[in-house]
Amino acid sequence: MDGLIEDKNMNDSAQFPEIIGQSAVMGDVFALMKKVASSDSTVVITGESGTGKGLAARAIHSNSKRKYSPFVTINCGAIPHNLLESELFGHVKGAFTGATTSKQGKFARAGDGAVFLDEIGDMSPELQVKLLRVLEEKEFEPVGGNDPVHVDVRVIAATHRNLEEEVLKGNFRHDLYYRLYVIPVALPPLRLRKSDIPLLIGHFLNFFNQRNQKQAAGINDDALAAMIKYPWPGNVRELKNVIERLVVLKEEGIITAEDLPERLLENEDCYKGPEVEISDDGICLNTAVNEFEKALIIQSLEKTKWVKNKAAKLLQLNRTTLVEKIKRHHIK
């Protein structure tokens, strides 16, 4: 795992060091995030649970012109609907039973910074109307208040739901949907960025070794192969949790396949390649094929300790052909 993987979008990825990834699909994400960060537009980050939507939101804010202003987060799905309005917009004294003092909401607290609305797809229709007013008129009224409060806040939202489907079901307002979807940023699931798995493993090994004062020295070929083959339904969050468990239990030495949770080994024999889902918008076949080829090359190099002759034999290629492919994929 000591091979450095380079990518044509390395400059873009270097701008977001909080996010680990140098695959082609993540290179496209970094390029889009770079453009988004330099603007002041509303952003919606989509992706499955565990893909790092909150991390991406913070990274966009940290590279924006508002980076020195507050970044205030709120999970719309974790707070009861009857309390969420007060959390977002605040309330005045006496607005409801128990409101003994006035309270400032998230939007007021953000000042001229950004508000990150995580799981916005869980927001009630009533609050969606009030959020739409914030986006269009830059003002809101606290609960129980009559005087509008003006704000200059950037809204970054995230959801694991398909909001277009939620609009068709009547669960999400179509006008808010179009107002939010100025610039959508879609984070790919980990199963579509297999070549990033060795990088993520190395990063999390170092992190949890330092946090727990352990000395897990690395991961052997069989364990790495199993982790690359596993589809990771929980995405990067699941991988992070697995590495934390391995470091704590192993304590020191090389992690082997025997140390892995059973679920990572159950589908090893039936694995046929990375799972690819074709969305309604379609998929770039060339990009998908190139990404699969790159993942296999990296896996063969890891398995052979980066000895190109042996890696070429595993892939049933001539050494010169493998070297050309390594150059084309910018692998070092």
C-alpha positions as YAML, in Angstrom:
chain: A
units: angstrom
residues:
- id: 1
  name: MET
  ca: [0.00, 0.00, 0.00]
- id: 2
  name: ASP
  ca: [2.97, 2.32, -0.37]
- id: 3
  name: GLY
  ca: [2.26, 3.09, -4.03]
- id: 4
  name: LEU
  ca: [1.32, 6.68, -4.78]
- id: 5
  name: ILE
  ca: [-1.63, 6.89, -7.17]
- id: 6
  name: GLU
  ca: [-1.67, 10.01, -9.28]
- id: 7
  name: ASP
  ca: [-4.57, 11.35, -11.33]
- id: 8
  name: LYS
  ca: [-5.05, 13.98, -14.01]
- id: 9
  name: ASN
  ca: [-7.19, 15.91, -11.50]
- id: 10
  name: MET
  ca: [-4.50, 15.84, -8.78]
- id: 11
  name: ASN
  ca: [-4.54, 19.65, -8.51]
- id: 12
  name: ASP
  ca: [-8.27, 19.62, -7.83]
- id: 13
  name: SER
  ca: [-7.99, 16.85, -5.22]
- id: 14
  name: ALA
  ca: [-5.15, 18.70, -3.47]
- id: 15
  name: GLN
  ca: [-7.57, 21.57, -2.89]
- id: 16
  name: PHE
  ca: [-9.77, 19.25, -0.79]
- id: 17
  name: PRO
  ca: [-7.33, 17.32, 1.45]
- id: 18
  name: GLU
  ca: [-10.17, 16.32, 3.78]
- id: 19
  name: ILE
  ca: [-11.54, 13.97, 1.11]
- id: 20
  name: ILE
  ca: [-9.45, 10.93, 0.20]
- id: 21
  name: GLY
  ca: [-9.69, 9.86, -3.42]
- id: 22
  name: GLN
  ca: [-7.79, 9.98, -6.70]
- id: 23
  name: SER
  ca: [-9.96, 7.81, -8.93]
- id: 24
  name: ALA
  ca: [-11.27, 9.19, -12.20]
- id: 25
  name: VAL
  ca: [-14.82, 9.50, -10.89]
- id: 26
  name: MET
  ca: [-13.62, 11.42, -7.81]
- id: 27
  name: GLY
  ca: [-11.48, 13.61, -10.05]
- id: 28
  name: ASP
  ca: [-14.68, 14.74, -11.77]
- id: 29
  name: VAL
  ca: [-16.26, 15.43, -8.37]
- id: 30
  name: PHE
  ca: [-13.27, 17.50, -7.24]
- id: 31
  name: ALA
  ca: [-13.34, 19.53, -10.45]
- id: 32
  name: LEU
  ca: [-17.03, 20.31, -9.91]
- id: 33
  name: MET
  ca: [-16.52, 21.13, -6.22]
- id: 34
  name: LYS
  ca: [-13.75, 23.55, -7.17]
- id: 35
  name: LYS
  ca: [-16.10, 25.47, -9.46]
- id: 36
  name: VAL
  ca: [-18.92, 25.34, -6.91]
- id: 37
  name: ALA
  ca: [-16.72, 26.62, -4.09]
- id: 38
  name: SER
  ca: [-15.71, 29.72, -6.03]
- id: 39
  name: SER
  ca: [-19.36, 30.64, -6.63]
- id: 40
  name: ASP
  ca: [-22.06, 31.72, -4.20]
- id: 41
  name: SER
  ca: [-24.77, 29.45, -5.59]
- id: 42
  name: THR
  ca: [-27.01, 27.11, -3.65]
- id: 43
  name: VAL
  ca: [-25.69, 23.55, -3.71]
- id: 44
  name: VAL
  ca: [-27.37, 20.17, -3.23]
- id: 45
  name: ILE
  ca: [-25.08, 17.23, -2.47]
- id: 46
  name: THR
  ca: [-26.58, 13.84, -3.22]
- id: 47
  name: GLY
  ca: [-25.33, 10.35, -2.54]
- id: 48
  name: GLU
  ca: [-25.93, 7.20, -0.58]
- id: 49
  name: SER
  ca: [-25.52, 7.18, 3.20]
- id: 50
  name: GLY
  ca: [-21.87, 7.10, 4.16]
- id: 51
  name: THR
  ca: [-20.45, 8.67, 1.00]
- id: 52
  name: GLY
  ca: [-19.26, 11.81, 2.82]
- id: 53
  name: LYS
  ca: [-21.88, 14.44, 2.01]
- id: 54
  name: GLY
  ca: [-21.18, 16.40, 5.19]
- id: 55
  name: LEU
  ca: [-17.44, 16.31, 4.54]
- id: 56
  name: ALA
  ca: [-17.99, 17.59, 1.00]
- id: 57
  name: ALA
  ca: [-20.24, 20.40, 2.25]
- id: 58
  name: ARG
  ca: [-17.63, 21.58, 4.74]
- id: 59
  name: ALA
  ca: [-14.89, 21.33, 2.11]
- id: 60
  name: ILE
  ca: [-16.89, 23.49, -0.30]
- id: 61
  name: HIS
  ca: [-17.42, 26.11, 2.41]
- id: 62
  name: SER
  ca: [-13.74, 26.01, 3.44]
- id: 63
  name: ASN
  ca: [-12.74, 26.92, -0.12]
- id: 64
  name: SER
  ca: [-15.36, 29.63, -0.64]
- id: 65
  name: LYS
  ca: [-15.20, 33.37, -0.11]
- id: 66
  name: ARG
  ca: [-17.27, 32.84, 3.06]
- id: 67
  name: LYS
  ca: [-14.69, 30.50, 4.60]
- id: 68
  name: TYR
  ca: [-13.93, 32.82, 7.51]
- id: 69
  name: SER
  ca: [-17.62, 33.05, 8.43]
- id: 70
  name: PRO
  ca: [-19.57, 30.40, 10.38]
- id: 71
  name: PHE
  ca: [-20.50, 27.04, 8.92]
- id: 72
  name: VAL
  ca: [-23.64, 25.95, 10.78]
- id: 73
  name: THR
  ca: [-25.03, 22.44, 10.36]
- id: 74
  name: ILE
  ca: [-28.38, 20.89, 11.20]
- id: 75
  name: ASN
  ca: [-29.74, 17.43, 10.47]
- id: 76
  name: CYS
  ca: [-33.33, 17.89, 9.33]
- id: 77
  name: GLY
  ca: [-34.08, 14.22, 9.88]
- id: 78
  name: ALA
  ca: [-32.80, 14.04, 13.46]
- id: 79
  name: ILE
  ca: [-35.02, 16.76, 14.96]
- id: 80
  name: PRO
  ca: [-38.80, 16.45, 15.42]
- id: 81
  name: HIS
  ca: [-40.79, 18.56, 12.95]
- id: 82
  name: ASN
  ca: [-42.37, 20.64, 15.71]
- id: 83
  name: LEU
  ca: [-38.92, 21.67, 16.99]
- id: 84
  name: LEU
  ca: [-37.08, 22.02, 13.69]
- id: 85
  name: GLU
  ca: [-38.63, 25.40, 12.83]
- id: 86
  name: SER
  ca: [-37.34, 26.89, 16.08]
- id: 87
  name: GLU
  ca: [-33.90, 25.36, 15.48]
- id: 88
  name: LEU
  ca: [-33.73, 26.89, 12.02]
- id: 89
  name: PHE
  ca: [-35.32, 30.29, 12.56]
- id: 90
  name: GLY
  ca: [-35.30, 30.78, 16.33]
- id: 91
  name: HIS
  ca: [-38.23, 31.93, 18.45]
- id: 92
  name: VAL
  ca: [-39.29, 34.89, 20.58]
- id: 93
  name: LYS
  ca: [-40.05, 34.78, 24.28]
- id: 94
  name: GLY
  ca: [-43.53, 33.36, 24.93]
- id: 95
  name: ALA
  ca: [-43.90, 31.91, 21.43]
- id: 96
  name: PHE
  ca: [-44.95, 28.57, 22.93]
- id: 97
  name: THR
  ca: [-45.10, 26.80, 26.28]
- id: 98
  name: GLY
  ca: [-41.59, 26.64, 27.69]
- id: 99
  name: ALA
  ca: [-40.23, 29.52, 25.59]
- id: 100
  name: THR
  ca: [-39.11, 31.53, 28.62]
- id: 101
  name: THR
  ca: [-36.47, 33.39, 26.62]
- id: 102
  name: SER
  ca: [-35.88, 34.29, 23.01]
- id: 103
  name: LYS
  ca: [-33.61, 31.98, 21.01]
- id: 104
  name: GLN
  ca: [-31.50, 32.63, 17.96]
- id: 105
  name: GLY
  ca: [-31.87, 30.06, 15.16]
- id: 106
  name: LYS
  ca: [-29.29, 28.49, 12.87]
- id: 107
  name: PHE
  ca: [-29.84, 30.95, 10.03]
- id: 108
  name: ALA
  ca: [-29.28, 33.98, 12.26]
- id: 109
  name: ARG
  ca: [-26.29, 32.30, 13.90]
- id: 110
  name: ALA
  ca: [-24.65, 31.69, 10.51]
- id: 111
  name: GLY
  ca: [-24.46, 35.42, 9.81]
- id: 112
  name: ASP
  ca: [-22.90, 35.82, 6.37]
- id: 113
  name: GLY
  ca: [-21.59, 32.25, 6.39]
- id: 114
  name: ALA
  ca: [-23.31, 29.04, 5.33]
- id: 115
  name: VAL
  ca: [-26.04, 26.78, 6.64]
- id: 116
  name: PHE
  ca: [-25.71, 23.08, 5.87]
- id: 117
  name: LEU
  ca: [-29.12, 21.38, 5.80]
- id: 118
  name: ASP
  ca: [-28.39, 17.67, 6.01]
- id: 119
  name: GLU
  ca: [-31.15, 15.24, 4.97]
- id: 120
  name: ILE
  ca: [-33.29, 18.04, 3.60]
- id: 121
  name: GLY
  ca: [-35.57, 15.43, 2.04]
- id: 122
  name: ASP
  ca: [-36.97, 14.79, 5.53]
- id: 123
  name: MET
  ca: [-38.16, 18.39, 5.97]
- id: 124
  name: SER
  ca: [-41.93, 18.87, 6.38]
- id: 125
  name: PRO
  ca: [-43.92, 20.66, 3.62]
- id: 126
  name: GLU
  ca: [-44.68, 23.54, 6.02]
- id: 127
  name: LEU
  ca: [-41.00, 24.21, 6.65]
- id: 128
  name: GLN
  ca: [-40.22, 23.82, 2.96]
- id: 129
  name: VAL
  ca: [-42.36, 26.90, 2.32]
- id: 130
  name: LYS
  ca: [-40.40, 28.93, 4.85]
- id: 131
  name: LEU
  ca: [-37.08, 27.73, 3.48]
- id: 132
  name: LEU
  ca: [-38.16, 28.76, 0.00]
- id: 133
  name: ARG
  ca: [-38.77, 32.27, 1.35]
- id: 134
  name: VAL
  ca: [-35.24, 32.37, 2.75]
- id: 135
  name: LEU
  ca: [-33.78, 31.36, -0.59]
- id: 136
  name: GLU
  ca: [-35.87, 33.77, -2.66]
- id: 137
  name: GLU
  ca: [-36.28, 36.79, -0.36]
- id: 138
  name: LYS
  ca: [-33.34, 36.38, 2.03]
- id: 139
  name: GLU
  ca: [-35.57, 36.78, 5.07]
- id: 140
  name: PHE
  ca: [-37.55, 34.82, 7.66]
- id: 141
  name: GLU
  ca: [-39.60, 35.35, 10.79]
- id: 142
  name: PRO
  ca: [-38.75, 33.66, 14.12]
- id: 143
  name: VAL
  ca: [-41.45, 31.47, 15.64]
- id: 144
  name: GLY
  ca: [-43.94, 33.78, 17.32]
- id: 145
  name: GLY
  ca: [-42.38, 36.88, 15.80]
- id: 146
  name: ASN
  ca: [-43.81, 39.40, 13.37]
- id: 147
  name: ASP
  ca: [-40.71, 41.28, 12.26]
- id: 148
  name: PRO
  ca: [-38.77, 39.75, 9.36]
- id: 149
  name: VAL
  ca: [-35.07, 39.05, 9.85]
- id: 150
  name: HIS
  ca: [-32.84, 39.61, 6.81]
- id: 151
  name: VAL
  ca: [-29.97, 37.21, 6.18]
- id: 152
  name: ASP
  ca: [-27.11, 36.82, 3.73]
- id: 153
  name: VAL
  ca: [-26.53, 33.08, 4.04]
- id: 154
  name: ARG
  ca: [-25.40, 30.48, 1.57]
- id: 155
  name: VAL
  ca: [-27.44, 27.28, 1.73]
- id: 156
  name: ILE
  ca: [-25.77, 23.92, 1.16]
- id: 157
  name: ALA
  ca: [-28.15, 20.98, 1.35]
- id: 158
  name: ALA
  ca: [-27.69, 17.22, 1.24]
- id: 159
  name: THR
  ca: [-29.91, 14.19, 0.92]
- id: 160
  name: HIS
  ca: [-29.70, 10.46, 0.30]
- id: 161
  name: ARG
  ca: [-33.21, 10.55, -1.17]
- id: 162
  name: ASN
  ca: [-34.14, 10.98, -4.82]
- id: 163
  name: LEU
  ca: [-35.80, 14.38, -4.54]
- id: 164
  name: GLU
  ca: [-37.19, 14.17, -8.06]
- id: 165
  name: GLU
  ca: [-39.14, 11.08, -7.01]
- id: 166
  name: GLU
  ca: [-40.20, 12.81, -3.78]
- id: 167
  name: VAL
  ca: [-41.60, 15.69, -5.87]
- id: 168
  name: LEU
  ca: [-43.63, 13.25, -7.96]
- id: 169
  name: LYS
  ca: [-44.94, 11.62, -4.78]
- id: 170
  name: GLY
  ca: [-45.99, 15.01, -3.41]
- id: 171
  name: ASN
  ca: [-43.55, 14.85, -0.49]
- id: 172
  name: PHE
  ca: [-41.30, 17.66, -1.69]
- id: 173
  name: ARG
  ca: [-42.30, 21.01, -3.21]
- id: 174
  name: HIS
  ca: [-41.41, 21.32, -6.87]
- id: 175
  name: ASP
  ca: [-40.63, 25.06, -6.54]
- id: 176
  name: LEU
  ca: [-38.17, 24.40, -3.71]
- id: 177
  name: TYR
  ca: [-36.67, 21.53, -5.68]
- id: 178
  name: TYR
  ca: [-35.88, 23.77, -8.64]
- id: 179
  name: ARG
  ca: [-34.65, 26.55, -6.34]
- id: 180
  name: LEU
  ca: [-32.27, 24.18, -4.56]
- id: 181
  name: TYR
  ca: [-30.96, 22.35, -7.61]
- id: 182
  name: VAL
  ca: [-28.87, 25.22, -8.91]
- id: 183
  name: ILE
  ca: [-25.72, 23.09, -8.82]
- id: 184
  name: PRO
  ca: [-26.09, 19.42, -7.83]
- id: 185
  name: VAL
  ca: [-22.99, 17.53, -6.69]
- id: 186
  name: ALA
  ca: [-23.40, 13.74, -6.80]
- id: 187
  name: LEU
  ca: [-21.00, 11.70, -4.66]
- id: 188
  name: PRO
  ca: [-20.34, 8.20, -6.04]
- id: 189
  name: PRO
  ca: [-20.73, 5.10, -3.87]
- id: 190
  name: LEU
  ca: [-17.52, 3.38, -2.85]
- id: 191
  name: ARG
  ca: [-18.26, 0.39, -5.12]
- id: 192
  name: LEU
  ca: [-17.80, 2.70, -8.12]
- id: 193
  name: ARG
  ca: [-14.41, 3.97, -6.94]
- id: 194
  name: LYS
  ca: [-12.63, 0.73, -6.10]
- id: 195
  name: SER
  ca: [-9.18, 2.15, -6.85]
- id: 196
  name: ASP
  ca: [-9.57, 4.52, -3.88]
- id: 197
  name: ILE
  ca: [-9.97, 1.69, -1.37]
- id: 198
  name: PRO
  ca: [-6.19, 1.13, -0.79]
- id: 199
  name: LEU
  ca: [-5.77, 4.87, -0.19]
- id: 200
  name: LEU
  ca: [-8.65, 4.97, 2.26]
- id: 201
  name: ILE
  ca: [-7.39, 1.90, 4.10]
- id: 202
  name: GLY
  ca: [-3.95, 3.47, 4.51]
- id: 203
  name: HIS
  ca: [-5.43, 6.76, 5.68]
- id: 204
  name: PHE
  ca: [-7.72, 5.16, 8.28]
- id: 205
  name: LEU
  ca: [-4.99, 2.79, 9.51]
- id: 206
  name: ASN
  ca: [-2.74, 5.76, 10.27]
- id: 207
  name: PHE
  ca: [-5.59, 7.70, 11.85]
- id: 208
  name: PHE
  ca: [-6.78, 4.96, 14.21]
- id: 209
  name: ASN
  ca: [-3.25, 3.83, 15.06]
- id: 210
  name: GLN
  ca: [-2.52, 7.34, 16.31]
- id: 211
  name: ARG
  ca: [-5.86, 7.77, 18.06]
- id: 212
  name: ASN
  ca: [-5.69, 4.42, 19.88]
- id: 213
  name: GLN
  ca: [-1.89, 4.22, 20.25]
- id: 214
  name: LYS
  ca: [-1.79, 0.94, 18.33]
- id: 215
  name: GLN
  ca: [0.68, -0.42, 15.80]
- id: 216
  name: ALA
  ca: [-1.29, -2.21, 13.09]
- id: 217
  name: ALA
  ca: [1.47, -2.37, 10.50]
- id: 218
  name: GLY
  ca: [-0.62, -2.84, 7.37]
- id: 219
  name: ILE
  ca: [-2.84, -5.27, 5.52]
- id: 220
  name: ASN
  ca: [-1.78, -8.34, 3.56]
- id: 221
  name: ASP
  ca: [-2.68, -9.19, -0.05]
- id: 222
  name: ASP
  ca: [-5.56, -11.55, 0.71]
- id: 223
  name: ALA
  ca: [-7.23, -9.10, 3.08]
- id: 224
  name: LEU
  ca: [-6.79, -6.24, 0.63]
- id: 225
  name: ALA
  ca: [-8.24, -8.32, -2.21]
- id: 226
  name: ALA
  ca: [-11.28, -9.20, -0.09]
- id: 227
  name: MET
  ca: [-11.83, -5.56, 0.86]
- id: 228
  name: ILE
  ca: [-11.61, -4.45, -2.75]
- id: 229
  name: LYS
  ca: [-14.12, -7.12, -3.80]
- id: 230
  name: TYR
  ca: [-16.63, -6.29, -1.07]
- id: 231
  name: PRO
  ca: [-19.42, -3.94, -2.34]
- id: 232
  name: TRP
  ca: [-19.43, -1.69, 0.78]
- id: 233
  name: PRO
  ca: [-23.17, -0.89, 1.08]
- id: 234
  name: GLY
  ca: [-22.33, 1.51, 3.91]
- id: 235
  name: ASN
  ca: [-19.69, 3.20, 1.73]
- id: 236
  name: VAL
  ca: [-16.74, 5.08, 3.23]
- id: 237
  name: ARG
  ca: [-18.37, 5.25, 6.66]
- id: 238
  name: GLU
  ca: [-18.57, 1.45, 6.76]
- id: 239
  name: LEU
  ca: [-14.95, 1.11, 5.64]
- id: 240
  name: LYS
  ca: [-13.86, 3.56, 8.33]
- id: 241
  name: ASN
  ca: [-15.69, 1.61, 11.03]
- id: 242
  name: VAL
  ca: [-14.20, -1.68, 9.84]
- id: 243
  name: ILE
  ca: [-10.65, -0.28, 9.95]
- id: 244
  name: GLU
  ca: [-11.23, 1.12, 13.45]
- id: 245
  name: ARG
  ca: [-12.39, -2.31, 14.61]
- id: 246
  name: LEU
  ca: [-9.41, -4.04, 12.99]
- id: 247
  name: VAL
  ca: [-6.89, -1.64, 14.55]
- id: 248
  name: VAL
  ca: [-8.40, -1.94, 18.03]
- id: 249
  name: LEU
  ca: [-8.60, -5.75, 17.95]
- id: 250
  name: LYS
  ca: [-5.35, -6.46, 16.08]
- id: 251
  name: GLU
  ca: [-3.30, -3.94, 18.07]
- id: 252
  name: GLU
  ca: [-0.11, -4.68, 16.15]
- id: 253
  name: GLY
  ca: [1.25, -6.57, 13.18]
- id: 254
  name: ILE
  ca: [-0.18, -7.24, 9.73]
- id: 255
  name: ILE
  ca: [-3.95, -7.53, 9.27]
- id: 256
  name: THR
  ca: [-4.91, -10.73, 7.43]
- id: 257
  name: ALA
  ca: [-8.09, -12.04, 5.86]
- id: 258
  name: GLU
  ca: [-8.73, -14.04, 9.04]
- id: 259
  name: ASP
  ca: [-9.04, -10.75, 10.94]
- id: 260
  name: LEU
  ca: [-11.79, -9.40, 8.68]
- id: 261
  name: PRO
  ca: [-15.50, -9.48, 9.61]
- id: 262
  name: GLU
  ca: [-17.25, -12.47, 8.04]
- id: 263
  name: ARG
  ca: [-19.48, -10.35, 5.82]
- id: 264
  name: LEU
  ca: [-16.43, -9.13, 3.90]
- id: 265
  name: LEU
  ca: [-15.58, -12.70, 2.91]
- id: 266
  name: GLU
  ca: [-19.05, -14.09, 2.20]
- id: 267
  name: ASN
  ca: [-19.28, -12.87, -1.41]
- id: 268
  name: GLU
  ca: [-15.61, -13.27, -2.29]
- id: 269
  name: ASP
  ca: [-16.04, -16.32, -4.54]
- id: 270
  name: CYS
  ca: [-19.04, -14.96, -6.44]
- id: 271
  name: TYR
  ca: [-17.54, -11.55, -7.12]
- id: 272
  name: LYS
  ca: [-17.56, -10.72, -10.83]
- id: 273
  name: GLY
  ca: [-16.40, -7.10, -10.82]
- id: 274
  name: PRO
  ca: [-17.48, -3.71, -9.49]
- id: 275
  name: GLU
  ca: [-21.21, -3.23, -9.31]
- id: 276
  name: VAL
  ca: [-22.29, -0.48, -11.68]
- id: 277
  name: GLU
  ca: [-25.69, 1.15, -11.62]
- id: 278
  name: ILE
  ca: [-26.96, 2.99, -14.67]
- id: 279
  name: SER
  ca: [-29.00, 6.00, -13.60]
- id: 280
  name: ASP
  ca: [-31.78, 7.60, -15.60]
- id: 281
  name: ASP
  ca: [-29.20, 10.10, -16.86]
- id: 282
  name: GLY
  ca: [-27.10, 7.28, -18.28]
- id: 283
  name: ILE
  ca: [-23.44, 6.42, -17.74]
- id: 284
  name: CYS
  ca: [-20.21, 7.03, -19.60]
- id: 285
  name: LEU
  ca: [-19.15, 3.54, -20.65]
- id: 286
  name: ASN
  ca: [-15.58, 4.56, -21.43]
- id: 287
  name: THR
  ca: [-15.14, 6.08, -17.96]
- id: 288
  name: ALA
  ca: [-16.60, 2.99, -16.26]
- id: 289
  name: VAL
  ca: [-14.40, 0.62, -18.25]
- id: 290
  name: ASN
  ca: [-11.28, 2.71, -17.62]
- id: 291
  name: GLU
  ca: [-12.03, 2.85, -13.92]
- id: 292
  name: PHE
  ca: [-12.46, -0.95, -13.77]
- id: 293
  name: GLU
  ca: [-9.20, -1.47, -15.65]
- id: 294
  name: LYS
  ca: [-7.36, 0.94, -13.35]
- id: 295
  name: ALA
  ca: [-8.73, -0.84, -10.25]
- id: 296
  name: LEU
  ca: [-7.56, -4.23, -11.55]
- id: 297
  name: ILE
  ca: [-4.09, -2.89, -12.37]
- id: 298
  name: ILE
  ca: [-3.70, -1.37, -8.91]
- id: 299
  name: GLN
  ca: [-4.92, -4.57, -7.30]
- id: 300
  name: SER
  ca: [-2.41, -6.64, -9.28]
- id: 301
  name: LEU
  ca: [0.41, -4.26, -8.34]
- id: 302
  name: GLU
  ca: [-0.53, -4.36, -4.67]
- id: 303
  name: LYS
  ca: [-0.73, -8.15, -4.77]
- id: 304
  name: THR
  ca: [2.77, -8.44, -6.29]
- id: 305
  name: LYS
  ca: [4.44, -5.75, -4.15]
- id: 306
  name: TRP
  ca: [4.55, -3.49, -7.24]
- id: 307
  name: VAL
  ca: [6.71, -5.90, -9.26]
- id: 308
  name: LYS
  ca: [5.53, -5.21, -12.81]
- id: 309
  name: ASN
  ca: [6.63, -8.56, -14.29]
- id: 310
  name: LYS
  ca: [4.54, -10.49, -11.76]
- id: 311
  name: ALA
  ca: [1.61, -8.07, -12.07]
- id: 312
  name: ALA
  ca: [1.64, -8.47, -15.85]
- id: 313
  name: LYS
  ca: [1.48, -12.27, -15.47]
- id: 314
  name: LEU
  ca: [-1.54, -11.97, -13.14]
- id: 315
  name: LEU
  ca: [-3.30, -9.86, -15.76]
- id: 316
  name: GLN
  ca: [-2.08, -12.07, -18.61]
- id: 317
  name: LEU
  ca: [-0.43, -9.09, -20.30]
- id: 318
  name: ASN
  ca: [2.98, -8.36, -21.74]
- id: 319
  name: ARG
  ca: [5.07, -6.26, -19.38]
- id: 320
  name: THR
  ca: [5.34, -3.47, -21.96]
- id: 321
  name: THR
  ca: [1.55, -3.38, -22.33]
- id: 322
  name: LEU
  ca: [1.12, -3.12, -18.56]
- id: 323
  name: VAL
  ca: [3.69, -0.31, -18.36]
- id: 324
  name: GLU
  ca: [1.81, 1.65, -21.03]
- id: 325
  name: LYS
  ca: [-1.46, 1.20, -19.16]
- id: 326
  name: ILE
  ca: [0.19, 2.32, -15.90]
- id: 327
  name: LYS
  ca: [1.37, 5.49, -17.64]
- id: 328
  name: ARG
  ca: [-2.03, 6.10, -19.21]
- id: 329
  name: HIS
  ca: [-3.79, 5.78, -15.86]
- id: 330
  name: HIS
  ca: [-1.12, 7.97, -14.12]
- id: 331
  name: ILE
  ca: [-0.31, 5.28, -11.55]
- id: 332
  name: LYS
  ca: [3.01, 5.57, -9.71]
...
